[in-house]
Amino acid sequence: MAGRPDRDEWHLRGAQWLSEQGDCTRRKVGALIVGPDKRFLGMGYNGGRPGGPSCLEGDCPRGRHYERPPKHPWRRNCQCVDCDPDRCACGNAWPCQQAAQPGEGYDGVGLASWKCIATHAEANAVADAMQRGAGRLAGAVMYISCEPCDGCVRHIRNTTDIKAIVWPNGKIGLP
């Protein structure tokens, strides 16, 4: 008889589940904050504010340029325009000269057309926890569906009492 998953594995599954709601054409990330008593304190995924601009609806300048997945993956060797793997979502050849490289230009520095409209999943999870009255999150652990960026680690370290960040195949203990 198979046993239950350990808490870290189970909470990472929750972060992965949350990532499915991510409002980004380039990457979907989920974050889950769990208190010392193993109760959920906050959750979030990357995207714009509720009811605001949407990357998936084409509102994000950065999100208009990405390597387009085939529209008909179930058709082997489909030759339609929507399945051309060498095309950017904007219609240009891939790699698109207008596309930002991962990690570049989120704030529009350099090329204003690269400005991202989304908030990272980690910040959305902290905001959700604060709205629920979780306080400074003393002793909590944040579970993320992928490795956090340096900015999110710095934000969590400087604004919360979260004791650790866990992602698949990685962990950071925070002072």
C-alpha positions as CSV (number, residue, x, y, z in Angstrom):
1,M,0.0,0.0,0.0
2,A,1.4,3.4,-1.0
3,G,1.9,6.0,1.7
4,R,0.9,9.6,1.6
5,P,3.3,12.1,0.1
6,D,5.5,14.0,2.5
7,R,4.4,17.6,3.3
8,D,7.0,19.3,1.0
9,E,5.9,17.1,-1.9
10,W,2.3,17.7,-1.3
11,H,2.7,21.5,-0.9
12,L,4.8,21.6,-4.1
13,R,1.9,19.9,-5.9
14,G,-0.3,22.7,-4.6
15,A,2.1,25.3,-6.0
16,Q,2.1,23.5,-9.4
17,W,-1.7,23.4,-9.3
18,L,-1.8,27.1,-8.7
19,S,0.6,27.7,-11.6
20,E,-2.0,26.5,-14.0
21,Q,-3.9,29.7,-13.4
22,G,-0.9,31.9,-14.3
23,D,-1.8,34.7,-16.7
24,C,1.4,34.7,-18.8
25,T,2.1,33.4,-22.3
26,R,5.8,32.9,-21.5
27,R,5.8,31.2,-18.1
28,K,3.3,30.1,-15.4
29,V,4.3,30.1,-11.8
30,G,2.4,29.2,-8.6
31,A,3.2,30.0,-4.9
32,L,1.7,28.6,-1.7
33,I,2.5,29.9,1.8
34,V,2.1,27.3,4.6
35,G,2.1,28.2,8.3
36,P,4.0,26.3,11.0
37,D,0.7,24.5,11.8
38,K,0.6,23.2,8.1
39,R,-2.4,25.4,7.2
40,F,-2.5,27.4,4.0
41,L,-1.9,31.1,4.7
42,G,-1.7,32.6,1.2
43,M,-1.5,31.6,-2.4
44,G,-0.8,33.2,-5.7
45,Y,0.2,32.9,-9.4
46,N,1.8,35.2,-11.8
47,G,-0.4,37.7,-13.6
48,G,-2.0,41.1,-13.7
49,R,-4.6,42.3,-11.2
50,P,-8.0,40.6,-11.2
51,G,-10.1,42.2,-13.9
52,G,-7.1,44.2,-15.2
53,P,-4.9,43.7,-18.3
54,S,-4.3,40.1,-19.3
55,C,-1.2,38.7,-20.9
56,L,-3.2,35.8,-22.2
57,E,-5.6,38.3,-23.9
58,G,-2.7,40.1,-25.6
59,D,-2.5,43.1,-23.3
60,C,1.2,42.5,-22.2
61,P,3.8,44.0,-24.6
62,R,6.3,41.4,-23.5
63,G,3.8,38.5,-23.8
64,R,3.1,39.2,-27.4
65,H,6.5,37.7,-28.4
66,Y,7.1,34.0,-27.6
67,E,7.8,30.8,-29.4
68,R,4.3,29.7,-30.3
69,P,3.3,26.1,-29.6
70,P,1.5,24.2,-32.4
71,K,-2.2,24.8,-32.3
72,H,-3.0,21.3,-33.5
73,P,-0.5,19.1,-31.6
74,W,-2.6,16.0,-32.1
75,R,-2.0,16.2,-35.9
76,R,1.4,14.9,-36.8
77,N,3.4,17.2,-39.1
78,C,0.5,19.6,-39.4
79,Q,1.4,22.2,-42.1
80,C,-1.1,24.9,-41.3
81,V,0.1,28.5,-40.5
82,D,-1.0,28.1,-36.8
83,C,1.3,25.1,-36.3
84,D,4.5,26.6,-37.8
85,P,7.1,26.1,-35.1
86,D,9.4,28.7,-36.6
87,R,7.0,31.6,-35.9
88,C,6.6,34.0,-33.0
89,A,3.1,34.6,-31.7
90,C,3.3,38.1,-33.4
91,G,3.8,36.4,-36.8
92,N,7.5,37.1,-37.2
93,A,10.1,34.4,-37.7
94,W,11.4,32.7,-34.5
95,P,13.6,33.7,-32.7
96,C,11.8,37.0,-33.0
97,Q,14.0,40.1,-32.9
98,Q,11.3,41.9,-30.8
99,A,11.2,39.2,-28.1
100,A,12.8,39.8,-24.7
101,Q,15.2,37.1,-23.4
102,P,14.1,35.4,-20.2
103,G,14.8,37.7,-17.2
104,E,15.4,40.8,-19.3
105,G,13.4,44.0,-19.4
106,Y,10.5,43.2,-17.1
107,D,10.3,46.9,-16.1
108,G,10.7,48.3,-19.6
109,V,14.3,49.3,-19.0
110,G,16.0,49.6,-22.4
111,L,13.1,48.6,-24.7
112,A,9.7,49.9,-23.4
113,S,8.0,47.3,-25.6
114,W,9.3,44.6,-23.2
115,K,7.5,45.9,-20.1
116,C,5.7,43.1,-18.3
117,I,2.2,43.8,-16.8
118,A,2.3,40.8,-14.3
119,T,3.1,40.5,-10.7
120,H,5.2,37.5,-9.7
121,A,3.4,34.6,-7.9
122,E,5.5,35.0,-4.8
123,A,4.4,38.7,-4.3
124,N,0.8,37.7,-5.0
125,A,0.9,34.9,-2.4
126,V,2.3,37.4,0.2
127,A,-0.4,39.9,-0.6
128,D,-3.0,37.2,-0.4
129,A,-1.7,36.1,3.1
130,M,-1.7,39.8,4.3
131,Q,-5.3,40.3,3.1
132,R,-6.3,37.2,5.1
133,G,-4.7,38.7,8.2
134,A,-1.7,36.4,8.4
135,G,0.5,39.1,9.9
136,R,4.3,38.9,9.1
137,L,4.1,35.1,8.4
138,A,6.5,34.1,11.2
139,G,7.8,30.5,10.7
140,A,5.9,30.0,7.4
141,V,7.3,28.2,4.4
142,M,6.7,29.3,0.8
143,Y,6.4,26.6,-1.9
144,I,6.9,27.7,-5.5
145,S,6.5,25.7,-8.7
146,C,9.9,26.8,-9.9
147,E,13.1,28.4,-8.6
148,P,12.4,32.0,-7.5
149,C,14.2,35.0,-9.1
150,D,16.6,37.0,-7.0
151,G,14.1,39.9,-6.7
152,C,11.5,37.7,-5.1
153,V,13.9,36.1,-2.7
154,R,15.0,39.7,-1.6
155,H,11.4,40.8,-1.3
156,I,10.4,37.8,0.8
157,R,13.5,38.1,3.0
158,N,13.0,41.9,3.5
159,T,9.3,42.1,4.0
160,T,8.2,38.9,5.7
161,D,9.2,36.4,8.5
162,I,9.0,33.4,6.1
163,K,11.6,31.0,7.3
164,A,12.2,29.0,4.0
165,I,11.4,28.9,0.3
166,V,11.1,25.5,-1.3
167,W,10.8,24.6,-5.0
168,P,11.3,21.4,-6.9
169,N,14.9,20.3,-6.3
170,G,15.8,23.3,-4.2
171,K,15.4,25.2,-0.9
172,I,16.6,28.4,0.7
173,G,16.5,28.9,4.4
174,L,15.9,32.6,5.3
175,P,17.3,34.3,8.4
